[in-house]
Amino acid sequence: MLRTLRTVYHVSGFSWYAFIVKYLAAKDGDELPTGIFVYGGPWKYLTFLNLLLQMAFFGLAAVNDLQPEKGTESSLHRWKDLLFSIFAFPVGTFVVLLFWTIFAFDRELVYPATIDAFFPPWINHAMHTFVFPVLLGEVLLQPHTYPETKPALTALGAVGLAYLSWIIWVYLSVGIWVYPLLQYFSAAGLLGFFLFNMSVVTSLYLLGEELDRRTWAKPNEKKSVRQEGSYVKTGPDVRREVIINC
């Protein structure tokens, strides 16, 4: 029953993101606000790249579900877990968090009001809101094997640096920043903004790992987590650790 539910969830997720990506790609060439799709089309936006990432993950997960039962040792299963843990969860959550934080401060810095005439509100939420609950559903639906932290964060950092290089190339090529916010940064400020964002993405990677561990820990492991660091006071300045035999 659970396996069937996972398959339906993954196929539905892939179909949903494929629909959104197709919808956005079809807008390329339409009469959009100046600079929206110039040079690189939607491919220069982290939001669009994230949609492709989510579509790739759910597609891979669906294919894995439809394969004969091989447990967690198959190469396909490992690649699926790597894609989710290193990229899909932290990048998807980052897009939602950063977009709405900037939008709440000044939407013109990230999603100018002129765009509303071309993209209805539902597509904005499809790109920038629903991504997180869909990822959270994935966390709750099945456990994921996380790799060693150092190589995982190295890979995440390399992808972040590649994207930074891409948006700088776009600016040098056509003189337009991918996001209006970036025009207010100096070279040092842009580097600082990138490093800050990478620290947030790193924290989100660690958050995903912790959520997975706490959600799928065995009952005795959960008990150990709750009791970690517990102590009783035997006096105002005396602490004695509680030793619990499980």
Contacts in CASP RR format, 6 or more apart in sequence:
PFRMAT RR
TARGET T0000
AUTHOR 0000-0000-0000
METHOD contacts of the structure
MODEL  1
MLRTLRTVYHVSGFSWYAFIVKYLAAKDGDELPTGIFVYGGPWKYLTFLN
LLLQMAFFGLAAVNDLQPEKGTESSLHRWKDLLFSIFAFPVGTFVVLLFW
TIFAFDRELVYPATIDAFFPPWINHAMHTFVFPVLLGEVLLQPHTYPETK
PALTALGAVGLAYLSWIIWVYLSVGIWVYPLLQYFSAAGLLGFFLFNMSV
VTSLYLLGEELDRRTWAKPNEKKSVRQEGSYVKTGPDVRREVIINC
3 65 0 8 1.000
5 141 0 8 1.000
6 61 0 8 1.000
6 65 0 8 1.000
6 141 0 8 1.000
6 142 0 8 1.000
7 62 0 8 1.000
7 65 0 8 1.000
7 66 0 8 1.000
9 137 0 8 1.000
9 138 0 8 1.000
9 141 0 8 1.000
10 58 0 8 1.000
10 59 0 8 1.000
10 61 0 8 1.000
10 62 0 8 1.000
10 65 0 8 1.000
11 58 0 8 1.000
11 59 0 8 1.000
11 62 0 8 1.000
11 65 0 8 1.000
13 54 0 8 1.000
13 58 0 8 1.000
13 59 0 8 1.000
13 134 0 8 1.000
14 55 0 8 1.000
14 58 0 8 1.000
14 59 0 8 1.000
14 61 0 8 1.000
14 62 0 8 1.000
16 134 0 8 1.000
17 51 0 8 1.000
17 52 0 8 1.000
17 54 0 8 1.000
17 55 0 8 1.000
17 58 0 8 1.000
18 55 0 8 1.000
20 51 0 8 1.000
20 123 0 8 1.000
20 126 0 8 1.000
20 127 0 8 1.000
21 48 0 8 1.000
21 51 0 8 1.000
21 52 0 8 1.000
21 55 0 8 1.000
23 123 0 8 1.000
24 42 0 8 1.000
24 48 0 8 1.000
24 51 0 8 1.000
24 123 0 8 1.000
24 127 0 8 1.000
25 42 0 8 1.000
27 37 0 8 1.000
27 42 0 8 1.000
27 118 0 8 1.000
27 119 0 8 1.000
28 37 0 8 1.000
28 41 0 8 1.000
28 42 0 8 1.000
29 37 0 8 1.000
30 118 0 8 1.000
32 118 0 8 1.000
33 112 0 8 1.000
33 114 0 8 1.000
33 115 0 8 1.000
33 118 0 8 1.000
35 176 0 8 1.000
36 115 0 8 1.000
36 118 0 8 1.000
38 174 0 8 1.000
38 176 0 8 1.000
39 170 0 8 1.000
39 173 0 8 1.000
39 174 0 8 1.000
39 176 0 8 1.000
40 170 0 8 1.000
42 48 0 8 1.000
43 49 0 8 1.000
44 166 0 8 1.000
44 167 0 8 1.000
44 170 0 8 1.000
44 178 0 8 1.000
45 178 0 8 1.000
46 91 0 8 1.000
46 95 0 8 1.000
46 163 0 8 1.000
47 95 0 8 1.000
47 99 0 8 1.000
47 127 0 8 1.000
47 128 0 8 1.000
48 127 0 8 1.000
49 163 0 8 1.000
50 91 0 8 1.000
50 92 0 8 1.000
50 95 0 8 1.000
50 131 0 8 1.000
51 127 0 8 1.000
53 83 0 8 1.000
53 87 0 8 1.000
53 88 0 8 1.000
53 91 0 8 1.000
53 92 0 8 1.000
54 88 0 8 1.000
54 92 0 8 1.000
54 131 0 8 1.000
54 134 0 8 1.000
54 135 0 8 1.000
56 83 0 8 1.000
57 80 0 8 1.000
57 83 0 8 1.000
57 84 0 8 1.000
57 87 0 8 1.000
57 88 0 8 1.000
60 76 0 8 1.000
60 79 0 8 1.000
60 80 0 8 1.000
60 83 0 8 1.000
61 80 0 8 1.000
61 84 0 8 1.000
61 138 0 8 1.000
63 76 0 8 1.000
64 74 0 8 1.000
64 76 0 8 1.000
64 77 0 8 1.000
64 80 0 8 1.000
67 74 0 8 1.000
67 76 0 8 1.000
70 77 0 8 1.000
71 77 0 8 1.000
72 78 0 8 1.000
72 81 0 8 1.000
72 145 0 8 1.000
78 145 0 8 1.000
81 144 0 8 1.000
81 145 0 8 1.000
81 146 0 8 1.000
82 147 0 8 1.000
84 138 0 8 1.000
84 144 0 8 1.000
85 144 0 8 1.000
85 145 0 8 1.000
85 146 0 8 1.000
85 147 0 8 1.000
85 152 0 8 1.000
85 205 0 8 1.000
85 208 0 8 1.000
85 209 0 8 1.000
85 212 0 8 1.000
86 147 0 8 1.000
86 152 0 8 1.000
86 155 0 8 1.000
86 156 0 8 1.000
86 205 0 8 1.000
87 156 0 8 1.000
87 159 0 8 1.000
88 135 0 8 1.000
89 135 0 8 1.000
89 138 0 8 1.000
89 139 0 8 1.000
89 204 0 8 1.000
89 205 0 8 1.000
89 208 0 8 1.000
90 156 0 8 1.000
90 201 0 8 1.000
90 202 0 8 1.000
90 204 0 8 1.000
90 205 0 8 1.000
90 207 0 8 1.000
90 208 0 8 1.000
91 159 0 8 1.000
91 201 0 8 1.000
92 131 0 8 1.000
92 132 0 8 1.000
92 135 0 8 1.000
93 131 0 8 1.000
93 132 0 8 1.000
93 135 0 8 1.000
93 204 0 8 1.000
93 207 0 8 1.000
94 197 0 8 1.000
94 200 0 8 1.000
94 201 0 8 1.000
94 204 0 8 1.000
95 128 0 8 1.000
95 131 0 8 1.000
96 128 0 8 1.000
96 129 0 8 1.000
96 131 0 8 1.000
96 132 0 8 1.000
97 200 0 8 1.000
97 204 0 8 1.000
98 197 0 8 1.000
98 200 0 8 1.000
99 110 0 8 1.000
99 111 0 8 1.000
99 128 0 8 1.000
100 128 0 8 1.000
100 129 0 8 1.000
102 109 0 8 1.000
102 110 0 8 1.000
102 181 0 8 1.000
103 110 0 8 1.000
103 111 0 8 1.000
103 128 0 8 1.000
107 113 0 8 1.000
108 180 0 8 1.000
109 179 0 8 1.000
109 180 0 8 1.000
109 181 0 8 1.000
110 179 0 8 1.000
110 180 0 8 1.000
110 181 0 8 1.000
111 124 0 8 1.000
112 180 0 8 1.000
139 208 0 8 1.000
139 211 0 8 1.000
139 212 0 8 1.000
139 215 0 8 1.000
140 215 0 8 1.000
143 212 0 8 1.000
143 215 0 8 1.000
143 216 0 8 1.000
144 212 0 8 1.000
146 152 0 8 1.000
146 209 0 8 1.000
146 212 0 8 1.000
149 206 0 8 1.000
149 209 0 8 1.000
152 205 0 8 1.000
153 202 0 8 1.000
153 205 0 8 1.000
156 198 0 8 1.000
156 201 0 8 1.000
156 202 0 8 1.000
156 205 0 8 1.000
157 198 0 8 1.000
157 201 0 8 1.000
160 194 0 8 1.000
160 198 0 8 1.000
160 201 0 8 1.000
164 194 0 8 1.000
167 177 0 8 1.000
167 178 0 8 1.000
167 179 0 8 1.000
167 182 0 8 1.000
170 176 0 8 1.000
170 177 0 8 1.000
170 178 0 8 1.000
171 177 0 8 1.000
171 178 0 8 1.000
171 182 0 8 1.000
177 183 0 8 1.000
182 190 0 8 1.000
182 193 0 8 1.000
185 193 0 8 1.000
214 222 0 8 1.000
214 225 0 8 1.000
217 225 0 8 1.000
220 246 0 8 1.000
223 246 0 8 1.000
224 246 0 8 1.000
227 242 0 8 1.000
227 244 0 8 1.000
229 241 0 8 1.000
230 241 0 8 1.000
230 242 0 8 1.000
231 239 0 8 1.000
231 240 0 8 1.000
231 241 0 8 1.000
231 242 0 8 1.000
232 239 0 8 1.000
232 240 0 8 1.000
232 242 0 8 1.000
233 239 0 8 1.000
233 240 0 8 1.000
234 240 0 8 1.000
END
